[in-house]
Amino acid sequence: MREYYSKYKDKIEFISIGCRDPKEVWLKAVARYNMGWINLFSENDEVADKYGVVGHPTKIIIDEKGDIVLKTIGEGDEFYDKLDEMFR
């Protein structure tokens, strides 16, 4: 994720939202993985429920209209391939 943040940070906003983990666990992950983009924490399940988060990590690309372009669960390449396709 850090690689793609560096690659596309001038073209797209990266936002991570910690949900369904204790806040302390989330804070440690942000520090450990040097997540230099916007990081938010959800105190309840509202965000996870709204976006259908059923596994971690869930990565979602939302266009400028607010429509979901892609939603992936896990560590596959589909999310990164889509970013490359969008910004070539």
C-alpha positions, -999 to +999 in steps of 0.1 A: +000+000+000+029+024+008+043+019-027+009+028-043+004+057-020+038+071-031+030+063-068-005+079-069-009+103-039-011+133-062-040+117-082-061+100-055-068+104-018-058+074+004-078+069+036-076+040+060-103+034+085-097+012+114-129-007+124-138-038+144-103-038+161-095-023+195-082+013+191-049+003+206-043-024+180-052+000+152-028+027+166+001+002+167-006-009+131-006+027+119+028+033+135+043-001+126+034+000+090+043+037+085+009+045+071+015+081+060-019+088+045-051+098+063-060+073+090-094+073+108-108+051+135-145+041+137-157+038+173-186+015+161-196-007+132-213+020+112-186+023+085-180-014+083-217-021+080-223+007+054-195-006+031-200-043+037-167-050+054-166-087+061-129-093+061-096-075+065-081-058+047-110-045+026-099-020+000-125+002-018-121+026-046-147+053-046-150+077-076-156+115-075-194+109-076-193+087-045-198+054-065-179+023-056-156+014-085-140-016-069-141-035-035-116-062-027-111-083+004-077-097+012-042-091-002-047-098-039-034-077-068-069-067-081-069-034-061-035-023-073-041-035-109-072-013-109-053+017-097-027+012-124-055+009-150-071+041-138-040+062-138-020+051-168 
